[in-house]
Amino acid sequence: MPPPTMRHHPISPVTEPLQYRAIGVVRGQYVPTDSEQLTRGLIRTDDGSEIDAVVLGRVLSLVRRHLDLDRSHLWVVYPRCREAGSLHLQMVGVWEPSTLSEPDPDADPDAAPADQAEPASDALPEGDDYFSVRGELIYTRPDSNELVVKVRQRPRPDGSRPQPFKLPLSGKVPLEHLRHFVALDLRRQGQNLQVERFEVIGPVAQRGSRGGKGRTERGGHRTPVSRPAH
């Protein structure tokens, strides 16, 4: 059972130790490039950043029919970034239960206010601009505050496997954790995602290693290391 803080949350709880993902929330106004074609545009964040964005099909009807695009919303997004300092967001949802949640059909319309449920909150315990990234640490340079994480995607319904993608991030993760699976809590700062905390889950199996050792042993257990990023 997920913890109480995750029961009503746009980011699902982790179900497997080596579960890859890259997801987050950004508050801002979506400005489409073309008012007739809402699929591409930018998110003008409340801190003044303008981030390139696209609306994926699953949320397009919500954007068209139910949202006031003149207002800021808390967007659920998948981050992509070909190079540091150039963030791109794929918009997959909106977290706004105060206005978008459906009414409770079992609620008593004659109940006193004290007996009625409190209105849903749009605030998240992690705050705005929070991102969760889980994947393989393939590059880290603590002295220059740089790291890159490789994230694998789930197979498509037709069985094909999308190519993994790389996320350049800002923060310090020690070199000894290279080629390990890491779980990162990040905060967006302008066009960058900055590491706030990290956890080392364990080594990632490597294919085609020299010396005849084709795979890293996964049978052993490794104690996770959780620490704040400095």
Solvent accessible surface area in square Angstrom, and as a share of the most:
residue,aa,sasa,rsa
1,M,205,0.92
2,P,55,0.34
3,P,71,0.45
4,P,100,0.63
5,T,89,0.52
6,M,36,0.16
7,R,133,0.48
8,H,157,0.70
9,H,23,0.10
10,P,25,0.16
11,I,2,0.01
12,S,75,0.48
13,P,41,0.26
14,V,57,0.33
15,T,114,0.66
16,E,107,0.48
17,P,98,0.61
18,L,65,0.32
19,Q,29,0.13
20,Y,54,0.21
21,R,43,0.16
22,A,9,0.07
23,I,24,0.12
24,G,0,0.00
25,V,0,0.00
26,V,0,0.00
27,R,63,0.23
28,G,0,0.00
29,Q,49,0.22
30,Y,1,0.00
31,V,41,0.24
32,P,28,0.18
33,T,112,0.65
34,D,64,0.33
35,S,89,0.58
36,E,135,0.61
37,Q,110,0.49
38,L,20,0.10
39,T,56,0.33
40,R,138,0.50
41,G,6,0.06
42,L,46,0.23
43,I,0,0.00
44,R,99,0.36
45,T,5,0.03
46,D,97,0.50
47,D,90,0.46
48,G,59,0.57
49,S,20,0.13
50,E,86,0.39
51,I,0,0.00
52,D,68,0.35
53,A,0,0.00
54,V,19,0.11
55,V,7,0.04
56,L,50,0.25
57,G,62,0.60
58,R,170,0.62
59,V,4,0.02
60,L,25,0.12
61,S,55,0.36
62,L,44,0.22
63,V,2,0.01
64,R,134,0.49
65,R,186,0.68
66,H,123,0.55
67,L,20,0.10
68,D,69,0.36
69,L,37,0.18
70,D,120,0.62
71,R,118,0.43
72,S,42,0.27
73,H,1,0.00
74,L,1,0.00
75,W,0,0.00
76,V,12,0.07
77,V,0,0.00
78,Y,59,0.22
79,P,0,0.00
80,R,45,0.17
81,C,9,0.06
82,R,244,0.89
83,E,114,0.51
84,A,71,0.55
85,G,38,0.37
86,S,56,0.36
87,L,6,0.03
88,H,42,0.19
89,L,0,0.00
90,Q,41,0.18
91,M,0,0.00
92,V,20,0.11
93,G,14,0.13
94,V,20,0.11
95,W,42,0.15
96,E,16,0.07
97,P,21,0.13
98,S,61,0.40
99,T,89,0.52
100,L,56,0.28
101,S,66,0.42
102,E,156,0.70
103,P,122,0.77
104,D,90,0.46
105,P,128,0.80
106,D,129,0.67
107,A,62,0.48
108,D,81,0.42
109,P,122,0.77
110,D,130,0.68
111,A,25,0.20
112,A,53,0.41
113,P,117,0.73
114,A,100,0.77
115,D,110,0.57
116,Q,94,0.42
117,A,101,0.78
118,E,155,0.70
119,P,123,0.77
120,A,47,0.37
121,S,73,0.47
122,D,38,0.20
123,A,74,0.57
124,L,15,0.07
125,P,96,0.61
126,E,50,0.22
127,G,27,0.26
128,D,52,0.27
129,D,24,0.13
130,Y,23,0.09
131,F,0,0.00
132,S,5,0.03
133,V,0,0.00
134,R,19,0.07
135,G,0,0.00
136,E,4,0.02
137,L,0,0.00
138,I,32,0.16
139,Y,92,0.35
140,T,10,0.06
141,R,122,0.44
142,P,44,0.28
143,D,117,0.61
144,S,48,0.31
145,N,50,0.25
146,E,73,0.33
147,L,1,0.00
148,V,29,0.16
149,V,0,0.00
150,K,39,0.17
151,V,3,0.02
152,R,105,0.38
153,Q,65,0.29
154,R,195,0.71
155,P,66,0.42
156,R,124,0.45
157,P,149,0.94
158,D,115,0.60
159,G,53,0.51
160,S,46,0.30
161,R,178,0.65
162,P,19,0.12
163,Q,147,0.65
164,P,47,0.29
165,F,32,0.13
166,K,119,0.50
167,L,0,0.00
168,P,26,0.16
169,L,8,0.04
170,S,21,0.13
171,G,1,0.01
172,K,80,0.34
173,V,0,0.00
174,P,39,0.25
175,L,114,0.57
176,E,121,0.54
177,H,8,0.04
178,L,62,0.31
179,R,104,0.38
180,H,27,0.12
181,F,2,0.01
182,V,0,0.00
183,A,15,0.11
184,L,2,0.01
185,D,50,0.26
186,L,0,0.00
187,R,57,0.21
188,R,11,0.04
189,Q,107,0.47
190,G,25,0.24
191,Q,53,0.24
192,N,57,0.29
193,L,5,0.02
194,Q,42,0.19
195,V,6,0.03
196,E,68,0.30
197,R,106,0.39
198,F,7,0.03
199,E,54,0.24
200,V,0,0.00
201,I,28,0.14
202,G,6,0.06
203,P,54,0.34
204,V,14,0.08
205,A,16,0.12
206,Q,50,0.22
207,R,202,0.74
208,G,72,0.70
209,S,48,0.31
210,R,233,0.85
211,G,77,0.74
212,G,77,0.74
213,K,155,0.65
214,G,33,0.32
215,R,151,0.55
216,T,52,0.30
217,E,141,0.63
218,R,140,0.51
219,G,55,0.53
220,G,61,0.58
221,H,189,0.84
222,R,107,0.39
223,T,111,0.65
224,P,73,0.46
225,V,44,0.25
226,S,75,0.48
227,R,82,0.30
228,P,65,0.41
229,A,23,0.18
230,H,172,0.77
